[in-house]
Amino acid sequence: MRKFFSFSVVILSALALVAVAADTGPESLVFKTKMKDVMFHHAKHVERVKGDCKVCHDKLWPQSAKAPLNYAAAMHKAAEKSKTSCAACHVAGGTAFASVGHCNKCHGNK
């Protein structure tokens, strides 16, 4: 009986971990902008950080699809200087392509 109980606890714990790991948020989000809308491919970003949500949440972004992007045209330079918002990675010398000169990669992509 004791072995069965221990085995059951291990299996249930593993199932709980799988359930938590499976909750990776939405596939993508659309942020409305004055230029063209930004399609944010959340699933690709989750994959790049190997499922570690803490890389972005809540340090760079609130964990809410309704949170503002805070990377508007006037804020691009400020965000890039302070390496906040998208510019935490998308800046010259960052871990992803710099936003400067690559407007179409975010605005109007599908």
TIVEX-542700 format. One record per residue (C-alpha): residue in three letters; residue number from 1; x, y, z. Coordinates in steps of 0.25 Angstrom, whole numbers, plus 5000, padded with zeros to 4 digits. Layout:
BEGIN
type->ala | seq->NUM | px->X | py->Y | pz->Z;
...
***
This chain:
BEGIN
type->met | seq->1 | px->5000 | py->5000 | pz->5000;
type->arg | seq->2 | px->5011 | py->5010 | pz->5003;
type->lys | seq->3 | px->5018 | py->5007 | pz->4990;
type->phe | seq->4 | px->5005 | py->5010 | pz->4983;
type->phe | seq->5 | px->5003 | py->5023 | pz->4990;
type->ser | seq->6 | px->5017 | py->5028 | pz->4987;
type->phe | seq->7 | px->5016 | py->5024 | pz->4973;
type->ser | seq->8 | px->5002 | py->5031 | pz->4972;
type->val | seq->9 | px->5008 | py->5044 | pz->4978;
type->val | seq->10 | px->5019 | py->5044 | pz->4968;
type->ile | seq->11 | px->5010 | py->5042 | pz->4956;
type->leu | seq->12 | px->5000 | py->5052 | pz->4961;
type->ser | seq->13 | px->5012 | py->5062 | pz->4963;
type->ala | seq->14 | px->5017 | py->5059 | pz->4949;
type->leu | seq->15 | px->5003 | py->5062 | pz->4943;
type->ala | seq->16 | px->5002 | py->5075 | pz->4951;
type->leu | seq->17 | px->5016 | py->5079 | pz->4945;
type->val | seq->18 | px->5012 | py->5076 | pz->4931;
type->ala | seq->19 | px->4999 | py->5084 | pz->4933;
type->val | seq->20 | px->5007 | py->5096 | pz->4938;
type->ala | seq->21 | px->5017 | py->5095 | pz->4927;
type->ala | seq->22 | px->5006 | py->5094 | pz->4916;
type->asp | seq->23 | px->5001 | py->5107 | pz->4920;
type->thr | seq->24 | px->5010 | py->5116 | pz->4911;
type->gly | seq->25 | px->5000 | py->5127 | pz->4908;
type->pro | seq->26 | px->4994 | py->5131 | pz->4895;
type->glu | seq->27 | px->5000 | py->5126 | pz->4881;
type->ser | seq->28 | px->5001 | py->5141 | pz->4877;
type->leu | seq->29 | px->4996 | py->5155 | pz->4881;
type->val | seq->30 | px->4992 | py->5167 | pz->4872;
type->phe | seq->31 | px->4996 | py->5181 | pz->4877;
type->lys | seq->32 | px->4989 | py->5192 | pz->4871;
type->thr | seq->33 | px->4998 | py->5203 | pz->4866;
type->lys | seq->34 | px->4997 | py->5216 | pz->4858;
type->met | seq->35 | px->5007 | py->5210 | pz->4847;
type->lys | seq->36 | px->5003 | py->5196 | pz->4845;
type->asp | seq->37 | px->4998 | py->5186 | pz->4856;
type->val | seq->38 | px->5009 | py->5178 | pz->4862;
type->met | seq->39 | px->5007 | py->5163 | pz->4862;
type->phe | seq->40 | px->5015 | py->5158 | pz->4874;
type->his | seq->41 | px->5018 | py->5143 | pz->4872;
type->his | seq->42 | px->5017 | py->5139 | pz->4887;
type->ala | seq->43 | px->5019 | py->5124 | pz->4885;
type->lys | seq->44 | px->5032 | py->5127 | pz->4877;
type->his | seq->45 | px->5038 | py->5136 | pz->4888;
type->val | seq->46 | px->5034 | py->5125 | pz->4899;
type->glu | seq->47 | px->5041 | py->5115 | pz->4890;
type->arg | seq->48 | px->5054 | py->5124 | pz->4890;
type->val | seq->49 | px->5054 | py->5125 | pz->4905;
type->lys | seq->50 | px->5052 | py->5110 | pz->4907;
type->gly | seq->51 | px->5039 | py->5113 | pz->4914;
type->asp | seq->52 | px->5045 | py->5122 | pz->4925;
type->cys | seq->53 | px->5033 | py->5132 | pz->4926;
type->lys | seq->54 | px->5042 | py->5140 | pz->4936;
type->val | seq->55 | px->5051 | py->5145 | pz->4925;
type->cys | seq->56 | px->5040 | py->5155 | pz->4921;
type->his | seq->57 | px->5029 | py->5154 | pz->4932;
type->asp | seq->58 | px->5027 | py->5162 | pz->4940;
type->lys | seq->59 | px->5041 | py->5169 | pz->4938;
type->leu | seq->60 | px->5038 | py->5174 | pz->4924;
type->trp | seq->61 | px->5023 | py->5172 | pz->4922;
type->pro | seq->62 | px->5011 | py->5170 | pz->4931;
type->gln | seq->63 | px->5006 | py->5156 | pz->4929;
type->ser | seq->64 | px->4993 | py->5161 | pz->4923;
type->ala | seq->65 | px->4989 | py->5161 | pz->4908;
type->lys | seq->66 | px->4982 | py->5174 | pz->4911;
type->ala | seq->67 | px->4995 | py->5181 | pz->4916;
type->pro | seq->68 | px->4999 | py->5193 | pz->4907;
type->leu | seq->69 | px->5011 | py->5190 | pz->4898;
type->asn | seq->70 | px->5018 | py->5203 | pz->4903;
type->tyr | seq->71 | px->5027 | py->5203 | pz->4891;
type->ala | seq->72 | px->5020 | py->5214 | pz->4882;
type->ala | seq->73 | px->5028 | py->5222 | pz->4872;
type->ala | seq->74 | px->5032 | py->5233 | pz->4881;
type->met | seq->75 | px->5037 | py->5222 | pz->4891;
type->his | seq->76 | px->5045 | py->5214 | pz->4882;
type->lys | seq->77 | px->5058 | py->5222 | pz->4885;
type->ala | seq->78 | px->5055 | py->5223 | pz->4900;
type->ala | seq->79 | px->5052 | py->5208 | pz->4901;
type->glu | seq->80 | px->5065 | py->5205 | pz->4893;
type->lys | seq->81 | px->5073 | py->5214 | pz->4902;
type->ser | seq->82 | px->5068 | py->5207 | pz->4915;
type->lys | seq->83 | px->5067 | py->5193 | pz->4908;
type->thr | seq->84 | px->5052 | py->5192 | pz->4913;
type->ser | seq->85 | px->5040 | py->5187 | pz->4906;
type->cys | seq->86 | px->5043 | py->5180 | pz->4893;
type->ala | seq->87 | px->5057 | py->5187 | pz->4893;
type->ala | seq->88 | px->5062 | py->5178 | pz->4904;
type->cys | seq->89 | px->5065 | py->5168 | pz->4893;
type->his | seq->90 | px->5062 | py->5176 | pz->4880;
type->val | seq->91 | px->5073 | py->5186 | pz->4881;
type->ala | seq->92 | px->5087 | py->5187 | pz->4874;
type->gly | seq->93 | px->5096 | py->5177 | pz->4882;
type->gly | seq->94 | px->5084 | py->5170 | pz->4888;
type->thr | seq->95 | px->5080 | py->5156 | pz->4887;
type->ala | seq->96 | px->5070 | py->5158 | pz->4875;
type->phe | seq->97 | px->5070 | py->5167 | pz->4862;
type->ala | seq->98 | px->5070 | py->5182 | pz->4865;
type->ser | seq->99 | px->5057 | py->5189 | pz->4862;
type->val | seq->100 | px->5064 | py->5201 | pz->4855;
type->gly | seq->101 | px->5062 | py->5199 | pz->4840;
type->his | seq->102 | px->5054 | py->5186 | pz->4842;
type->cys | seq->103 | px->5040 | py->5192 | pz->4843;
type->asn | seq->104 | px->5033 | py->5182 | pz->4835;
type->lys | seq->105 | px->5038 | py->5170 | pz->4843;
type->cys | seq->106 | px->5028 | py->5175 | pz->4854;
type->his | seq->107 | px->5019 | py->5184 | pz->4847;
type->gly | seq->108 | px->5009 | py->5178 | pz->4838;
type->asn | seq->109 | px->5015 | py->5164 | pz->4839;
type->lys | seq->110 | px->5007 | py->5151 | pz->4840;
***
